[in-house]
Every structure is written in C-alpha cells, then in structure tokens.
Amino acid sequence: MAPPPAPRGAVSSAPLPTFIVIGAQKSATRWLRTNLGAHPDIYTAPREISYFSSTDRYSNGLDWYRAQFADWDAEPIVGEVCPAYLMWRHRPAAVAQRILETLGTIPLVAILRNPVDRASSALLHHVQQGRLEPGTDLLDRVREVTPARDPLCLVSGGWYAASLAPYQERFGDRLLVLLHDDLADDALGVYRKALHHVGADDDFVPRALDQVRFSYRRQREAEAAAGVGELTEQERRELYELFRSDVEELQQMIGRDLSMWDPALGTASRTS
C-alpha cells in the first residue's frame, strides 16, 4: 500500500508528536484518539500514520512525518495513535528504538484488552475488510497458520508482554498501560489517567466519552452479518492457552491481576 500523500501547507511549521498511543489493535484505541483529540489542548492525527512501523514510510523522513500533522492548530500537546506499533510482526523493539531516536522519551500509552476477545474482534475486522472469507472460524484459522507467522496477527496481536517489553526497557515509567476492562465501569477514570500522563488538564470531559465505544450488542450483530460465530466456552479456553504465559508475564510487568481474562477462572468484559 502506498503511503498517503503529504498534505499541503507549511510542513516546516507542523509539529512532531509529544505523545503516542501505541496500541493494542481492537482495544479502544479509536476511543482514545477520538476523546483525547476532543480536548482543547490536544491535537491527534486523524488517521493511523504507521511511520515508525513501516520501513517505506520511515524512509520518507521527518518532513513527510511532520506533514501528517499539517492540520494542527497550535495545540500544545500533539499525539499519534497507531496500534501497528505494538503489533508483533512489526518488530516492537525496532519500532520502540525508532520512536526513541526520533522523539526522545515522550509519554507512551497502551490500552490492552482480553487477548481472546481481541482476537475475536480482529477476526471480524478482517472479514469485514475482505482479508478473510465470511464464516471463517477463528480456531480453524489459528490451527492452520503459525501464530508468529500470521500476517493478520490474530494471536500475536495479543502477545502484550512480549511486545511491550522493549518499550518498557526504553521508556520506563513514561509508558502508561491501561485496560479495556476498566472502560465499562469507569471510562472517565481511564480517560483522565491518559490526560494526566500526556500532560493535559484532566478536568475536561468530552461530550462523546460514552458514545464512541462499539457495543457488545452491535458486535454480535456485525458477527452474525459476517458469518462469524461467538466463541464457545471450550473454544475460549483452547485459545487462551496461546496467551497464558504472556499474560502471566504481563501481570508482573504492570502489577495488575489479570485472572479475569482466564475463561477457566472468571468472565472478563467482552464488549468491543
């Protein structure tokens, strides 16, 4: 895919990001982009730029990257939201190093979702985008394609600890990790944590805070239309085994009990 053209305007005066949301895919990154961008002191790029994860785009240089923020209106805080930066196949260690060398130790934000639900939602997304056939069975696909070699990252997109490790190594406490699970009970609290981390006044509340999330009911309707069935409890347990060791490492990394993700122990929120 060819990179988008540079917007017209005074590229030299366009800013570079002061923070980046690095992922994860299908974990409410669009929710973060929409609501962070609604803050009067924050400008967020309107699309995923993938500058640091694409060799072709990275080779375009900083002038091209700046041009993607040409609609900036002098907001003091500037952000990019790109789930590709946490995607295993894009080599997070290389992406993290590029970000560090280009922007320094800016604040980074990750928002993570139960990896089984993320995989299910990603499957639906790829069916809707025409990359997979309607009616594709998630477990069959996972059994047929080695997770580490799957270009769609249905499983490896949920290897959070492995993908976050190079960011934590390079950025330390400049990396904030949020959980999708907390949105249902305290969306405002999640939002305020993100605002505080990127340096914005956390008293602001956007009007659409609770309206941009894609509901569980709507996901079920979309799955039915795409011929994608909801996972059975046994299927969830089988799929979770592909994430278990990574989740155990993630618990230690972020200091958070994630037992609610284990289908054998609890029931996590399955909203998208």
matplotlib code that plots the C-alpha trace (Angstrom):
import matplotlib.pyplot as plt

x = [0.0, 1.4, 1.7, -0.8, 0.4, 1.7, -1.0, -0.5, 0.6, 3.6, 5.2, 8.2, 5.9, 4.0, 4.8, 6.1, 4.1, 4.6, 2.9, 1.9, -0.7, 1.0, -2.0, -3.3, -5.4, -9.1, -8.7, -10.4, -7.5, -10.1, -11.9, -8.7, -7.9, -11.4, -11.6, -8.0, -8.4, -11.6, -9.5, -8.9, -5.2, -4.6, -4.3, -4.4, -3.6, -6.9, -5.6, -3.1, 0.2, 2.4, 5.5, 7.6, 6.3, 6.7, 10.1, 8.8, 7.2, 10.1, 12.4, 10.3, 11.9, 10.8, 9.4, 6.9, 6.1, 5.5, 3.2, 0.8, 0.2, -0.3, -3.9, -2.5, -3.9, -1.2, -2.5, 0.4, 0.0, 0.2, -0.5, -0.4, -2.5, -1.2, -1.9, 0.6, 3.4, 2.5, 2.0, 4.4, 5.1, 6.3, 9.1, 8.2, 11.9, 12.8, 9.7, 10.4, 14.0, 12.9, 10.5, 13.2, 15.8, 13.3, 11.2, 13.1, 11.4, 7.9, 4.9, 3.5, 0.1, -1.0, -4.6, -4.9, -7.9, -8.5, -6.5, -9.2, -11.7, -9.2, -8.5, -12.2, -12.8, -9.8, -11.2, -14.4, -12.5, -10.5, -13.7, -15.3, -12.2, -12.3, -9.0, -10.8, -13.8, -17.2, -17.8, -14.0, -13.7, -11.2, -9.9, -9.5, -7.5, -5.3, -4.7, -3.8, -1.4, 1.5, 0.8, 4.2, 3.9, 0.3, 0.3, -3.1, -1.7, -4.8, -2.8, 0.4, -1.5, -2.4, 1.2, 1.2, 4.1, 6.5, 5.5, 5.6, 8.9, 11.1, 9.0, 9.3, 13.0, 13.5, 10.7, 10.3, 7.5, 6.9, 4.8, 1.3, -0.7, -4.5, -7.0, -10.0, -11.8, -12.0, -13.9, -17.3, -17.1, -15.0, -14.5, -13.9, -11.2, -9.4, -9.6, -8.3, -5.3, -4.4, -4.9, -2.6, 0.0, 0.3, 0.3, -3.2, -5.7, -7.8, -10.9, -12.1, -14.9, -15.7, -19.4, -18.9, -17.0, -19.5, -20.8, -17.9, -17.3, -18.6, -21.2, -21.2, -24.7, -23.5, -20.5, -22.8, -24.9, -21.8, -20.5, -23.9, -23.8, -20.2, -21.0, -18.6, -19.9, -19.4, -16.8, -18.0, -16.5, -14.4, -13.1, -12.2, -10.2, -8.3, -7.5, -6.4, -3.7, -1.9, -1.7, -1.4, 2.4, 2.4, -0.5, 1.5, 4.5, 2.2, 0.8, 4.2, 5.1, 2.1, 1.4, -2.2, -4.2, -5.4, -7.2, -10.4, -9.1, -8.7, -12.0, -11.4, -11.4, -13.6, -15.6, -14.0, -15.9, -16.4, -17.5, -15.6]
y = [0.0, 3.4, 5.9, 8.8, 11.9, 14.7, 17.3, 20.8, 23.5, 24.8, 21.5, 23.1, 24.6, 21.4, 19.8, 16.4, 14.3, 14.9, 11.5, 8.3, 5.7, 2.5, 0.1, -2.6, -3.2, -3.6, -2.4, 1.0, 2.9, 4.8, 5.7, 7.2, 9.0, 10.5, 11.6, 12.8, 14.8, 16.4, 18.1, 21.8, 21.4, 18.3, 17.6, 14.0, 12.9, 11.8, 8.5, 5.8, 7.0, 3.9, 5.9, 4.0, 0.5, 0.9, 0.8, 2.6, 5.4, 5.8, 6.2, 9.2, 11.2, 13.7, 16.2, 13.6, 12.7, 16.4, 16.8, 14.3, 16.9, 19.8, 20.4, 21.2, 24.4, 25.3, 22.9, 22.5, 18.7, 16.6, 12.9, 10.0, 6.8, 3.7, 0.1, -1.2, 0.0, -2.8, -5.5, -8.4, -8.7, -5.1, -5.9, -3.7, -3.5, -1.8, 0.5, 1.5, 2.3, 4.5, 6.4, 6.9, 8.2, 10.5, 11.9, 11.1, 9.7, 11.1, 9.7, 6.5, 5.0, 1.4, 0.1, -3.7, -6.0, -9.6, -11.2, -13.8, -11.1, -9.0, -12.0, -12.5, -8.8, -8.8, -11.7, -9.8, -6.8, -8.8, -10.4, -7.0, -5.7, -8.7, -10.2, -13.4, -15.2, -14.7, -17.6, -18.1, -20.0, -18.4, -21.7, -23.3, -20.3, -20.4, -24.1, -23.6, -20.6, -20.5, -17.5, -15.9, -16.0, -14.9, -11.6, -10.8, -11.2, -12.8, -14.4, -12.4, -9.2, -10.3, -11.1, -7.9, -8.6, -9.6, -6.6, -4.1, -5.2, -3.2, -0.1, -0.6, -1.1, 2.2, 4.4, 3.1, 5.0, 7.1, 4.1, 4.1, 0.8, 1.0, -1.8, -2.0, -3.9, -0.6, 1.3, -0.3, 0.8, 3.9, 5.4, 8.8, 7.5, 5.8, 9.0, 11.1, 8.8, 9.2, 13.0, 13.3, 11.1, 13.1, 16.4, 17.7, 19.2, 16.2, 18.3, 18.3, 15.8, 15.3, 15.0, 11.7, 10.0, 7.1, 7.2, 6.2, 2.7, -0.1, -2.0, -5.7, -5.9, -4.2, -6.6, -9.6, -8.1, -7.5, -11.0, -12.5, -10.4, -11.6, -15.2, -15.2, -17.1, -16.3, -18.5, -21.3, -21.5, -24.5, -22.6, -19.7, -22.0, -23.5, -20.1, -18.7, -21.3, -19.5, -16.4, -17.8, -17.5, -14.0, -12.9, -14.2, -12.1, -9.1, -9.3, -9.0, -6.2, -4.0, -5.1, -6.0, -9.2, -10.4, -13.6, -12.2, -12.9, -16.6, -18.3, -21.1, -18.6, -15.7, -13.8, -10.7, -7.9, -8.9, -5.6, -4.2]
z = [0.0, -1.0, 1.8, 1.9, 0.2, 2.3, 3.0, 1.5, 3.9, 5.7, 6.6, 8.3, 10.9, 11.6, 14.9, 15.9, 18.4, 22.1, 22.9, 21.1, 21.8, 20.6, 20.7, 21.1, 18.0, 18.6, 22.2, 22.1, 20.5, 18.4, 21.6, 22.9, 19.7, 19.5, 23.1, 23.5, 20.3, 21.7, 24.4, 23.6, 24.3, 22.3, 18.6, 17.4, 13.9, 12.3, 11.0, 11.7, 10.2, 10.8, 10.3, 12.8, 11.8, 8.1, 6.6, 3.5, 5.4, 7.8, 4.9, 3.8, 6.6, 9.1, 6.6, 5.4, 9.0, 10.0, 7.0, 8.6, 11.3, 9.0, 10.2, 13.7, 15.1, 17.7, 20.4, 22.9, 23.0, 19.9, 19.5, 17.2, 17.7, 15.9, 17.0, 14.5, 16.9, 19.3, 16.6, 16.9, 13.2, 13.0, 15.5, 18.5, 19.5, 16.2, 16.4, 20.0, 19.1, 16.1, 18.3, 20.9, 18.4, 16.7, 19.5, 22.8, 25.8, 25.1, 27.0, 25.5, 26.2, 25.6, 26.2, 26.4, 26.0, 26.9, 24.2, 23.4, 22.8, 20.9, 18.6, 18.0, 17.2, 14.9, 13.0, 12.5, 11.3, 8.8, 7.4, 7.1, 5.2, 2.8, 4.1, 5.3, 3.9, 5.7, 8.0, 8.8, 12.1, 14.5, 15.9, 12.5, 11.3, 14.4, 13.9, 10.2, 10.5, 12.8, 15.1, 14.8, 11.0, 10.7, 8.7, 10.3, 13.9, 15.2, 18.1, 18.1, 18.3, 21.8, 22.9, 25.0, 27.5, 24.7, 22.6, 25.5, 26.9, 24.5, 25.2, 29.0, 28.7, 26.7, 28.2, 31.8, 33.6, 30.5, 29.4, 30.7, 30.4, 30.6, 30.4, 28.2, 31.0, 33.0, 30.4, 31.3, 34.9, 34.8, 31.3, 32.7, 35.1, 32.2, 30.2, 33.0, 33.5, 29.9, 30.0, 33.1, 31.5, 28.3, 30.3, 29.8, 32.2, 33.4, 34.3, 30.7, 29.9, 26.2, 25.2, 23.4, 26.1, 26.4, 22.9, 20.7, 22.1, 19.9, 22.0, 22.6, 21.1, 17.9, 17.7, 17.9, 15.1, 13.0, 13.6, 12.5, 9.3, 8.6, 9.4, 12.4, 15.4, 19.0, 20.7, 22.9, 26.4, 25.3, 22.4, 24.6, 26.9, 24.0, 22.5, 25.9, 26.2, 23.4, 25.6, 29.1, 29.6, 28.1, 30.4, 33.4, 32.4, 31.8, 35.3, 36.7, 34.3, 35.1, 38.6, 37.9, 38.5, 35.1, 36.2, 34.9, 31.4, 32.1, 30.9, 33.5, 36.4, 35.6, 33.0, 31.5, 29.7, 26.1, 24.8, 21.9]

ax = plt.figure().add_subplot(projection="3d")
ax.plot(x, y, z, "-o")
ax.set_aspect("equal")
plt.show()
